[in-house]
């Protein structure tokens, strides 16, 4: 994911700065969830959920506003 895309998607969430930084390491920098979790002192599943929240925003961006189905 590009840095600009991440910033746009992250702006729609109310995630804390540290959680966003962990998600950025996974989605932009390509780090694994386990490695990002270790880097931030959090479990792998927390890191994975943080990245998943940003991915969900990306999915919503590509969905039909009327029915919610992906294009």
C-alpha positions as CSV (number, residue, x, y, z in Angstrom):
1,X,0.0,0.0,0.0
2,X,1.2,3.5,-0.8
3,X,1.9,5.9,2.0
4,X,-0.7,8.4,0.7
5,X,-3.3,5.7,0.6
6,X,-2.6,4.6,4.1
7,X,-2.8,8.2,5.4
8,X,-6.2,8.7,3.6
9,X,-7.6,5.5,5.0
10,X,-6.2,6.1,8.5
11,X,-7.8,9.6,8.7
12,X,-11.2,7.9,8.7
13,X,-10.5,5.9,11.8
14,X,-10.1,6.9,15.4
15,X,-7.1,4.6,16.0
16,X,-4.4,5.8,18.3
17,X,-1.1,6.9,16.9
18,X,0.9,3.9,18.1
19,X,-1.7,1.5,16.6
20,X,-1.6,3.4,13.3
21,X,2.2,3.2,13.3
22,X,2.1,-0.5,13.8
23,X,-0.5,-0.9,11.0
24,X,1.7,1.3,8.7
25,X,4.7,-1.0,9.4
26,X,2.7,-4.0,8.1
27,X,0.8,-2.4,5.2
28,X,3.3,0.2,3.9
29,X,6.7,-1.2,4.9
30,X,5.8,-4.9,4.4
31,X,6.7,-6.1,7.9
32,X,4.9,-9.2,9.2
33,X,2.3,-8.8,11.9
34,X,4.5,-10.8,14.3
35,X,7.5,-8.6,13.6
36,X,5.5,-5.4,13.9
37,X,4.0,-6.7,17.2
38,X,7.4,-7.4,18.6
39,X,8.7,-4.0,17.5
40,X,5.8,-2.3,19.4
41,X,5.7,-4.7,22.3
42,X,2.2,-6.0,21.4
43,X,0.9,-9.5,20.5
44,X,0.8,-10.5,16.8
45,X,-3.0,-10.6,16.8
46,X,-3.2,-7.0,17.9
47,X,-0.9,-6.0,15.1
48,X,-2.9,-8.1,12.6
49,X,-6.2,-6.5,13.8
50,X,-4.7,-3.0,13.4
51,X,-3.8,-3.7,9.8
52,X,-7.2,-5.4,9.2
53,X,-9.0,-2.2,10.3
54,X,-7.1,-0.2,7.6
55,X,-7.8,-3.0,5.1
56,X,-11.5,-2.8,6.0
57,X,-11.5,0.9,5.2
58,X,-9.9,0.2,1.9
59,X,-12.7,-2.3,1.2
60,X,-15.4,0.1,2.1
61,X,-13.9,2.7,-0.2
62,X,-14.3,0.2,-3.1
63,X,-17.9,-0.8,-2.2
64,X,-21.2,0.3,-3.7
65,X,-22.7,3.0,-1.4
66,X,-26.2,1.6,-1.9
67,X,-25.7,-2.1,-1.3
68,X,-22.3,-2.4,0.2
69,X,-21.1,-5.0,-2.4
70,X,-17.5,-4.7,-3.7
71,X,-17.2,-3.4,-7.3
